[in-house]
Amino acid sequence: MQSAEITRVSERHWHALDDDQVVGRGEVWRRPDGRSFLSIDAWHGTVFDRLAGAMLPTLPKPLYTVVDEDDLDLLSQWERLGFGPRRREWELVVPTGDFASAAEVTIGPAEAGPLWDLDSSLRAEIDATVGWHNMPAEVFGAHDPSRYTVATVGDRYVGLVRVAPIPRRPRIGLIAVLSAHRRRGIGRALLAAVLGAAHRSGAPSAGAEVNQANTAALALFESFGARRESSNLELVLR
């Protein structure tokens, strides 16, 4: 595959061609937090290196990628290019069911206006602490409000959970509660609500991704019987 020809087919995409056949693809995309993530899907190790050699000089640093920690071959390929580990995220499988919650809070569907007000407040709190660069791959933003369940105290949204309706195993994207309302069982009430809804729709489990450093979130999910299925490493090239 040393003869593979590398072509940039768009601003974000590269192809590796050998005898007019696509033998590898590279892509870069920008996350809502502003960071650029790479992926390279190559049929052969030398094609991976050639794609990376064409892509990396054209892109501003830092650059990021995510690798299944069990994929040692792919991990070594990125490390050979100078990428190093930044953080670990656990892939969790959470059983669904009807779970009780004692929190004095109203759980229900979201409306766009107050949802984005809550989104802005949560962003401000996060930027004042860990910052968006430490949030998991699923971050909240201007998405479809129908994917959110919210917690309301009085007439104000104080917490949210986002669920992506993936067939057979819905994915819980993010649970967040305003700092003034934490430690009152609101996060547990939100998680109980979406796991109950998934159970009633016929899904036996849901998926979630949690930063290893977020011990509170891990404890919350594991209190519902979540098990750690795999782990992903986020790598960075500075």
Secondary structure, DSSP 8 states (H G I E B T S, - for coil): -TT-EEEE-SSSEEEEEETTEEEEEEEEEE-TTS-EEEEEEESSHHHHHHHHHHHGGGS-S-EEEEEETT-HHHHHHHHHTT-EEEEEEEEEEEE--------S-EEEE--HHHHHHHHHHHHHHHHTTT-GGGS-SS--SS--GGGEEEEEETTEEEEEEEEE--TTS-EEEEEEE-GGG-SSSHHHHHHHHHHHHHHHTT-SEEEEEEETT-HHHHHHHHHTT-EEEEEEEEEEE-
